Amino acid sequence: MELKCMTTNFKIILCFILLPLLCYSQKQKDSLLVIWENTKVSDTTRANAYRDFIYKNYFESKTDSAYALALRLLDFAEARQLKKQKADVLILLGEIEHIFGDNSKASKNFELSLNIFEELNNKRGQAKAINGLGISYKKVFNLDEAKLYYEKSLELSKEINDTLLISKTLVLIGNIYNWRYKSDEALGYYAESLKLAKAIHNKRAEASALINMSNSYIQKKDYKQSKTYIDDAIKIGDSLSSYNILSHAYRVLCHSYFKQMDYEKLISSADELLDYGQKASNNEMIGDAYYFLFEGYKGQRNFDLTVKYLELSKDNKTNTDDIITVKTLEKIKIDNHRTKDSLVNINKTLKTGMAYQKEKTNLFLAWGGSLAVLSVIAFVIYRNIKRKQHKAEKERQDEIDEKEKILKDLELSTIDAMIEGQEKERRRLAADLHDSVGATLAAAKLQFDYLVKHQNNNQDSEELTEKISTLLDNAYVEIRSMAHLKNSGVIAKNGLLPAVEKLANNASGINGLEIEVQSFGLDQRLDNSLEISIFRIIQELVTNLIKHAKATQATIHITNHSDNINIMVEDNGVGFNPKQLSKAKSKMGITSIDRRVESLDGKFTIESEISKGTTVIIDLPL
């Protein structure tokens, strides 16, 4: 009883501790949005607030959403000729494109940003852009060029005394030494970076240094020390809800277990890496997760899953050839390192030449026998894998044929349903015209005939003329009502934005829900059919939001990028597990929205997490 009471008290105390922190975080987010939406403050202040809002609320956890919002901010900065803010958002785009694995686009944006910062003589901006370019060179294994860029950035960072930037750049330089298997030199840079990060209380920079220190200790085969550092980094990643930190940390942990040949822990860590990589939309991390799962199941001799993750690696463009290339580069560096070390002991080697030669001969014989046995085993394994692969291919083809047949039948039934719907609509219109408008016009004709026969009676003539006019007015109103009904009364008159705002206003208040509409670049009307399609999509999303989300707040963003239009609907509802997306689609009626978007050659993305809401992103070409 006493223990239960203590537990209850502890929970209450914990709530009091966490509640102010959560409220502060929400207030900070709300305050940044308030500044962005306040047209009375300067455009510079608005742009800076929106950039901070994206970094703090989307960059670490919802990368797809961060990219869409960053493009919107870029349009804003360009439209208002905000050079410094444009350069800032180009760096943000470059960082996100590095996460997506699009090195070419990232390099272009960092180059554009650097040109603007040089024109503005902004050394801090130059240092950040130069670091981004250095990372691009490192990703294509041009380590010498990358190191030159990092050293230039470090020089600028020290010149302006930017401690955070110095800390980040020290890690990047340490990475070059780590890649060259100079782990002691790398650890020196990481230790200095960690010291600076702790001095300024920057947890993200601290986690970056810890992750890379852990990686260096793996090179030194000190796996215990490596695990200590990586555990600290994972704690920071959890506290910040940073998918990027967590995915990098679990990748290093996978590397450690792979080196130790602990395949059970390797598979468990690779599953975590895959989960966080998918949440961060980081293609590089997803590819690495597939590779480690491939190695883990291969180590456990689970050939079905080995083949599965090998295929996924290829589909993710992280194929075996790429892996072999990286491994070959690593081996060349190891061989070079060992060759240099062996030169120190050259005299000793010459003195023991005869003994070494004899030992070498025996070793060759042993390796030859082992290689023969391994070749036989490898051939048997290869043949089994090929047989299973062939069987899997046949089953997959049968499944594809079955799905194509179902889709064809579905398409035919859809066409039949469409034709039937059109026929019903025609019959309904004919009935409405006959029963309503037809009757009114018939009455008007009878009145007119009577008027012609009794045109000499002035008193009756005036009364009949008034009745005929009333009947014709009624017929006009009936026809107009039918036309409005046909077009659903949506946006033919006022346009897309007023219709969406009216929809949001009508939906607000249902189940305590408040819906806000934010737009950019919708000064001109779009094609009427496109406006109607967009409205229907948003209408279905709002319906789903009311039915399933259990949200209290939602925001509809509509941004016109001149060549495409971006729609983003986000809420603070219950969310769902992204791994069960296909199930959620069928339950929530999202399939019909997906088809609408596909018919417009658009792209449809859903981001969600349990208890953290849902974000739907739609891009449509203009």
C-alpha positions in Angstrom: 0.0 0.0 0.0 2.8 2.4 0.9 4.7 1.5 -2.3 1.6 2.2 -4.4 1.1 5.6 -2.7 4.8 6.5 -3.3 4.4 5.5 -7.0 1.2 7.7 -7.4 3.0 10.6 -5.7 6.0 10.2 -8.0 3.7 10.3 -11.1 2.0 13.5 -9.9 5.4 15.2 -9.3 6.6 14.1 -12.7 3.5 15.6 -14.3 4.2 18.9 -12.6 7.8 18.9 -13.8 7.0 18.0 -17.4 3.9 20.1 -17.9 5.6 23.5 -17.8 8.2 22.2 -20.3 5.6 21.0 -22.7 3.7 24.2 -22.4 6.8 26.3 -22.9 7.7 24.3 -26.1 4.1 24.7 -27.4 4.2 28.5 -26.6 7.5 28.9 -28.4 6.1 27.1 -31.5 2.9 29.2 -31.4 4.9 32.4 -30.9 7.0 31.8 -34.0 3.9 31.1 -36.0 2.3 34.3 -34.7 5.3 36.3 -35.8 5.2 34.6 -39.3 1.5 35.3 -39.7 1.7 39.0 -38.5 1.9 41.1 -41.6 2.6 44.2 -39.5 6.1 43.2 -38.6 9.0 43.4 -41.1 9.4 40.7 -43.7 12.9 39.9 -42.4 11.5 39.2 -38.9 8.7 37.0 -40.4 11.1 35.0 -42.5 13.6 34.5 -39.6 10.8 33.3 -37.3 9.5 30.8 -39.9 13.0 29.4 -40.5 13.4 28.8 -36.8 9.9 27.3 -36.7 10.9 24.8 -39.4 14.2 23.9 -37.7 12.6 23.4 -34.3 9.4 21.6 -35.2 10.0 19.7 -38.5 13.7 19.3 -39.4 14.5 16.6 -36.9 11.3 14.5 -37.2 9.2 15.4 -40.3 11.7 15.9 -43.0 9.2 15.8 -45.9 7.1 18.5 -44.3 10.2 20.6 -43.5 11.1 20.5 -47.2 7.6 21.7 -48.3 7.7 24.5 -45.8 11.2 25.5 -46.7 10.2 25.8 -50.4 7.3 28.1 -49.3 9.8 30.2 -47.3 12.1 30.4 -50.4 9.2 31.7 -52.5 8.5 34.3 -49.8 12.1 35.5 -49.6 12.5 35.7 -53.3 9.2 37.6 -53.8 10.4 40.2 -51.2 14.1 40.2 -52.3 15.3 39.2 -48.9 18.9 38.1 -49.8 20.2 37.0 -46.4 17.0 35.0 -45.7 17.1 33.4 -49.1 20.7 32.3 -48.5 19.6 30.9 -45.1 16.8 28.8 -46.6 19.1 27.5 -49.3 21.3 26.1 -46.6 18.2 24.5 -45.0 17.2 23.0 -48.3 20.8 21.7 -48.8 20.8 20.0 -45.4 17.4 18.3 -46.1 18.6 17.2 -49.5 21.7 15.6 -47.9 19.2 13.7 -45.7 17.2 12.6 -48.8 20.5 11.5 -50.5 20.2 14.0 -53.3 23.9 15.2 -53.2 23.7 17.1 -56.6 20.8 19.3 -55.5 22.3 19.9 -52.1 25.7 21.0 -53.7 23.8 23.4 -56.0 21.9 25.1 -53.1 25.1 25.4 -50.9 26.9 27.0 -53.9 24.1 29.5 -54.4 24.0 30.3 -50.7 27.8 30.8 -50.6 27.6 33.3 -53.5 24.9 35.4 -51.7 26.8 35.3 -48.3 30.0 36.4 -50.0 28.2 39.3 -51.7 26.8 40.3 -48.2 30.2 39.7 -46.6 28.5 37.4 -44.0 31.3 35.2 -42.7 29.0 33.0 -40.5 26.8 32.2 -43.5 29.9 31.5 -45.6 31.3 29.1 -43.1 28.0 27.2 -42.9 27.7 27.0 -46.7 31.4 25.9 -47.0 30.7 23.1 -44.5 27.8 21.9 -46.6 29.9 21.8 -49.7 32.6 19.9 -47.8 30.0 17.3 -46.8 29.0 17.0 -50.5 32.6 16.2 -51.4 33.0 13.7 -48.6 29.8 11.9 -49.8 31.6 11.2 -53.1 34.8 10.1 -51.3 36.8 13.3 -52.3 38.3 13.5 -48.9 41.2 15.9 -49.7 38.8 18.5 -51.2 36.3 18.0 -48.3 39.1 18.6 -45.8 40.2 21.9 -47.5 36.6 23.2 -47.3 36.3 22.2 -43.6 39.6 24.0 -42.7 38.4 27.1 -44.5 35.2 27.0 -42.6 37.0 26.5 -39.3 39.2 29.5 -40.1 36.1 31.7 -40.7 34.4 30.3 -37.6 37.3 31.2 -35.3 37.6 34.6 -36.9 34.0 35.4 -35.8 34.3 33.4 -32.6 31.3 31.2 -33.2 31.7 28.4 -30.7 28.8 26.2 -32.1 30.1 26.4 -35.6 33.7 25.6 -34.4 32.3 22.6 -32.6 30.5 21.3 -35.7 33.4 21.9 -38.0 35.9 20.0 -35.7 33.6 17.0 -35.9 33.7 17.2 -39.7 37.5 17.4 -39.8 37.7 14.5 -37.3 35.6 12.5 -39.8 38.2 12.8 -42.5 40.9 11.4 -40.2 38.5 8.6 -39.1 37.9 7.7 -42.7 41.7 7.4 -43.2 41.9 5.1 -40.2 43.7 7.6 -38.0 41.4 7.1 -35.1 43.7 8.8 -32.5 43.9 12.0 -34.5 40.1 11.9 -35.1 39.4 11.4 -31.3 41.5 14.6 -30.6 39.1 16.7 -32.8 36.0 15.0 -31.4 37.1 15.5 -27.8 37.7 19.3 -28.4 34.3 19.5 -30.2 32.5 17.8 -27.2 34.1 20.1 -24.7 32.9 23.2 -26.7 29.4 21.7 -27.1 29.1 21.1 -23.4 30.3 24.6 -22.6 27.5 26.2 -24.7 24.9 23.5 -23.5 24.1 22.5 -27.1 22.8 18.9 -26.9 22.7 18.3 -30.7 26.4 19.2 -31.1 27.2 17.1 -28.1 25.4 14.1 -29.6 27.3 14.5 -32.9 30.6 14.4 -31.1 29.6 11.3 -29.0 28.4 9.4 -32.1 31.7 10.0 -34.0 33.8 9.2 -30.9 32.0 5.9 -30.6 32.7 5.1 -34.3 36.5 5.8 -33.7 36.6 3.4 -30.8 35.1 0.7 -33.1 38.1 1.2 -35.3 40.3 0.6 -32.2 38.2 -2.5 -31.4 37.4 -1.0 -28.0 33.7 -2.0 -28.2 33.0 -1.4 -24.6 34.1 2.2 -24.7 32.2 2.7 -28.0 29.0 1.4 -26.4 29.3 3.9 -23.5 29.5 6.9 -25.9 26.7 5.6 -28.2 24.3 5.0 -25.3 24.8 8.7 -24.2 24.1 9.8 -27.7 20.9 7.8 -27.9 19.7 9.3 -24.6 20.1 12.8 -26.1 18.3 11.7 -29.3 15.4 10.4 -27.3 15.2 13.6 -25.1 15.1 15.8 -28.3 12.9 13.4 -30.3 15.5 13.7 -33.0 15.1 11.0 -35.7 18.3 12.2 -37.4 20.4 11.8 -34.2 18.9 8.4 -33.4 19.3 7.0 -36.9 23.0 8.0 -37.0 23.5 6.5 -33.5 21.9 3.2 -34.4 24.0 3.0 -37.6 27.2 3.2 -35.5 25.7 0.6 -33.1 25.0 -1.7 -36.1 28.6 -1.3 -37.3 29.8 -2.3 -33.8 27.7 -5.5 -33.6 28.6 -6.3 -37.2 32.3 -6.2 -36.4 31.7 -8.3 -33.3 29.6 -10.8 -35.4 26.7 -10.5 -32.8 24.0 -11.1 -35.4 21.0 -11.1 -33.1 21.9 -7.6 -31.7 22.8 -6.5 -35.2 19.3 -7.3 -36.5 17.6 -5.6 -33.5 19.7 -2.4 -34.0 19.1 -2.5 -37.7 15.4 -2.6 -37.2 15.7 0.5 -35.0 17.9 2.2 -37.7 15.3 1.4 -40.4 12.4 2.8 -38.3 14.2 6.1 -37.5 15.6 6.3 -41.1 12.1 6.0 -42.5 10.7 8.6 -40.0 13.4 11.0 -41.0 13.0 10.2 -44.8 16.8 9.5 -44.9 17.5 7.3 -47.9 21.1 6.8 -46.9 20.1 5.4 -43.4 17.3 3.2 -44.9 19.9 1.8 -47.3 22.3 1.1 -44.5 19.6 -0.6 -42.5 18.8 -2.9 -45.3 22.5 -3.7 -45.7 22.9 -4.5 -42.0 19.7 -6.6 -42.0 21.1 -8.5 -45.1 24.4 -9.1 -43.2 22.6 -10.1 -40.0 20.3 -12.7 -41.6 23.1 -14.0 -43.7 25.1 -14.5 -40.5 22.2 -16.4 -39.0 21.9 -18.4 -42.3 18.3 -17.3 -42.8 18.4 -17.3 -46.6 14.8 -16.2 -47.2 15.3 -12.9 -45.3 18.9 -12.6 -46.7 17.5 -12.5 -50.2 14.7 -10.2 -49.2 17.0 -7.5 -47.8 19.4 -7.9 -50.6 16.6 -7.1 -53.0 15.5 -4.1 -50.8 19.1 -2.8 -50.8 19.0 -2.8 -54.6 15.6 -1.2 -54.8 16.8 1.6 -52.4 19.8 2.3 -54.8 22.2 1.1 -52.1 23.1 -2.0 -54.1 25.9 -4.5 -53.6 28.2 -2.8 -56.1 28.0 0.4 -54.0 28.8 -1.5 -50.8 31.7 -3.3 -52.5 33.1 0.0 -53.8 33.1 1.5 -50.3 34.5 -1.7 -48.7 37.2 -1.8 -51.4 38.2 1.8 -50.6 38.4 0.9 -46.9 40.5 -2.1 -47.6 42.9 -0.1 -49.8 43.3 2.4 -47.0 43.9 -0.4 -44.4 46.5 -2.0 -46.7 48.3 1.3 -47.2 48.3 1.9 -43.5 49.7 -1.5 -42.8 52.4 -1.1 -45.5 53.6 2.1 -43.9 53.8 0.4 -40.5 55.7 -2.5 -42.0 58.4 -0.3 -43.4 59.4 0.6 -39.8 60.2 -3.1 -39.2 61.8 -3.8 -42.6 65.2 -4.9 -41.2 63.6 -7.4 -38.8 61.6 -8.8 -41.7 64.7 -9.3 -43.8 66.5 -11.1 -41.0 63.7 -13.6 -40.5 63.1 -14.0 -44.2 63.6 -17.8 -44.4 61.4 -18.6 -41.4 58.7 -16.2 -42.8 58.8 -17.9 -46.2 58.3 -21.3 -44.7 55.4 -20.1 -42.5 54.0 -18.3 -45.6 54.1 -21.6 -47.6 52.3 -23.5 -44.8 49.7 -20.7 -44.6 49.1 -20.8 -48.3 48.5 -24.6 -48.1 46.1 -24.1 -45.2 44.3 -21.3 -47.0 44.1 -23.3 -50.2 42.4 -26.2 -48.5 40.0 -23.8 -46.7 39.3 -22.0 -49.9 38.4 -25.3 -51.7 36.0 -26.2 -48.9 34.5 -22.7 -48.8 34.1 -22.8 -52.6 32.0 -26.0 -52.4 29.9 -24.6 -49.6 29.5 -21.3 -51.5 28.4 -23.1 -54.6 25.8 -25.1 -52.7 24.5 -22.0 -51.0 24.5 -20.0 -54.3 22.5 -22.8 -56.0 19.9 -22.9 -53.1 19.6 -19.1 -53.2 19.1 -19.1 -56.9 16.5 -21.8 -56.7 14.6 -19.9 -54.0 15.1 -16.7 -55.9 13.6 -18.2 -59.0 10.6 -19.5 -57.0 10.1 -16.1 -55.4 10.3 -14.4 -58.8 7.6 -16.8 -60.2 5.4 -16.2 -57.1 5.8 -12.5 -57.4 5.0 -12.6 -61.2 1.8 -14.6 -60.4 0.9 -12.1 -57.8 1.5 -9.2 -60.2 -0.7 -11.0 -62.9 -3.4 -11.5 -60.3 -3.3 -7.9 -59.2 -3.4 -6.7 -62.8 -6.5 -8.8 -63.4 -8.2 -7.4 -60.3 -7.3 -3.8 -61.4 -8.6 -4.4 -64.9 -11.9 -5.8 -63.5 -12.0 -2.8 -61.1 -11.4 -0.4 -63.9 -14.2 -1.9 -66.0 -16.6 -1.8 -63.0 -15.6 1.8 -62.3 -16.4 2.7 -66.0 -19.7 0.9 -65.7 -20.5 2.7 -62.5 -19.5 6.1 -64.1 -21.8 5.5 -67.1 -24.6 4.4 -64.8 -24.1 7.5 -62.7 -24.2 9.7 -65.7 -27.4 8.1 -66.9 -29.0 8.6 -63.5 -27.9 12.2 -63.5 -29.4 12.7 -66.9 -32.7 11.1 -65.9 -32.7 13.2 -62.7 -32.2 16.4 -64.6 -34.9 15.4 -67.2 -37.3 14.7 -64.4 -36.5 18.0 -62.6 -36.9 19.9 -65.9 -40.2 18.2 -66.6 -41.7 18.4 -63.1 -40.5 21.8 -62.0 -39.3 24.0 -64.9 -41.7 22.4 -67.4 -44.7 22.9 -65.3 -43.8 26.5 -64.6 -43.3 27.3 -68.3 -46.5 25.5 -69.2 -48.4 27.7 -66.8 -46.7 30.8 -68.3 -47.7 29.7 -71.8 -51.4 29.2 -70.8 -51.4 32.7 -69.2 -49.8 34.1 -72.4 -52.4 32.5 -74.6 -55.2 33.9 -72.5 -53.6 37.3 -72.6 -53.5 37.2 -76.5 -57.2 36.3 -76.6 -58.2 39.0 -74.2 -55.7 41.7 -75.0 -58.5 44.3 -75.2 -59.3 44.0 -71.5 -56.7 46.4 -70.0 -57.4 45.4 -66.4 -57.0 41.7 -67.0 -54.0 42.4 -69.3 -52.0 44.1 -66.6 -52.7 41.4 -64.1 -51.8 38.6 -66.5 -48.6 40.3 -67.5 -47.5 40.4 -63.9 -48.4 36.7 -63.4 -46.4 35.7 -66.5 -43.4 37.7 -65.3 -43.6 36.0 -61.9 -43.8 32.5 -63.6 -40.8 33.3 -65.8 -38.8 34.5 -62.8 -39.6 31.3 -61.0 -38.5 29.2 -63.9 -35.2 31.2 -64.0 -34.6 30.6 -60.3 -35.4 26.9 -60.7 -32.9 26.5 -63.6 -30.2 28.5 -61.7 -30.7 26.4 -58.6 -30.3 23.2 -60.6 -27.1 24.6 -62.2 -25.7 25.5 -58.7 -26.6 22.0 -57.4 -24.8 20.4 -60.4 -21.6 22.4 -59.5 -22.2 21.7 -55.8 -22.2 25.4 -55.1 -18.5 25.3 -54.4 -16.2 27.7 -56.0 -17.6 28.7 -59.5 -18.2 32.2 -58.3 -15.6 33.2 -55.7 -12.6 30.9 -56.2 -10.7 28.2 -54.3 -9.5 30.1 -51.3 -12.8 31.6 -50.1 -14.4 28.1 -50.6 -11.7 26.5 -48.4 -12.0 29.2 -45.8 -15.8 28.7 -45.7 -15.3 24.9 -45.4 -12.8 25.4 -42.5 -15.2 27.9 -40.8 -18.2 25.5 -41.1 -16.1 22.5 -39.9 -14.6 24.4 -36.9 -16.5 23.8 -33.7 -17.3 20.2 -34.5 -15.9 18.0 -31.6 -14.0 21.1 -30.3 -12.0 21.3 -33.6 -10.5 24.6 -34.8 -9.2 24.7 -38.4 -7.0 27.5 -39.7 -6.2 28.2 -43.4 -2.8 29.7 -44.5 -2.2 30.5 -48.2 0.6 32.0 -50.3 0.7 33.0 -53.9 -3.1 32.6 -54.5 -3.6 36.1 -55.9 -4.8 34.8 -59.3 -7.5 32.2 -60.0 -6.6 28.7 -61.1 -8.3 26.7 -63.8 -11.9 26.1 -62.7 -11.8 22.3 -63.0 -8.5 22.2 -61.0 -9.9 24.4 -58.3 -12.9 22.1 -58.0 -10.6 19.0 -57.8 -8.4 20.6 -55.1 -11.5 21.6 -53.2 -12.8 18.0 -53.3 -9.5 16.7 -52.1 -9.4 19.2 -49.1 -13.1 18.4 -48.4 -12.3 14.7 -48.1 -9.3 15.4 -45.9 -11.3 17.6 -43.6 -14.1 14.9 -43.4 -11.4 12.2 -42.5 -10.0 14.7 -39.9 -13.4 15.1 -38.2 -14.1 11.4 -38.3 -10.8 9.8 -37.3 -8.2 12.3 -36.0 -9.8 13.4 -32.7 -7.9 16.6 -33.1 -8.5 20.0 -31.5 -6.3 22.0 -34.0 -5.7 21.7 -37.7 -4.0 23.9 -40.3 -4.6 23.9 -44.1 -1.6 25.3 -46.0 -2.1 26.1 -49.7 1.0 27.4 -51.6 1.3 28.3 -55.3 4.9 27.8 -56.5 4.0 29.0 -60.1 4.9 25.6 -61.6 3.1 23.5 -59.0 0.7 23.9 -56.1 1.4 22.5 -52.6 -1.3 21.5 -50.2 -0.5 20.5 -46.6 -3.0 19.6 -44.0 -1.7 18.9 -40.5 -3.4 18.2 -37.2 -2.6 17.4 -33.5 -4.8 14.3 -33.4 -4.2 10.7 -32.3 -2.1 9.8 -35.4 -1.3 6.2 -36.4 1.7 3.9 -36.9 3.3 4.6 -40.3 4.0 0.8 -40.7 0.3 0.3 -40.9 -0.3 3.0 -43.6 -2.0 0.6 -46.1 -4.5 -0.5 -43.4 -5.1 3.2 -42.3 -5.7 4.1 -46.0 -8.5 1.6 -46.4 -10.1 2.5 -43.1 -9.9 6.2 -43.5 -11.0 6.4 -47.1 -7.6 7.9 -48.2 -7.5 5.6 -51.2 -10.0 7.8 -53.1 -7.9 10.9 -52.3 -4.8 9.0 -53.6 -6.6 8.2 -56.9 -7.7 11.9 -57.3 -4.1 13.0 -56.8 -2.8 10.4 -59.2 -5.3 11.4 -61.9 -3.8 15.0 -61.6 -0.2 13.6 -62.0 0.5 14.7 -58.4 2.4 13.3 -55.4 0.7 12.2 -52.2 2.7 11.8 -48.9 1.5 11.0 -45.4 3.5 11.5 -42.2 2.1 10.4 -38.9 3.1 9.2 -35.4 0.9 7.8 -32.7 -0.3 10.6 -30.3 1.7 13.2 -32.4 -0.8 14.0 -35.1 -0.8 13.5 -38.9 0.5 15.6 -41.8 -0.7 15.1 -45.4 1.4 16.7 -48.2 0.1 16.9 -51.8 2.0 18.4 -54.7 0.1 19.0 -58.0 1.7 20.3 -61.2 0.2 23.4 -62.9 
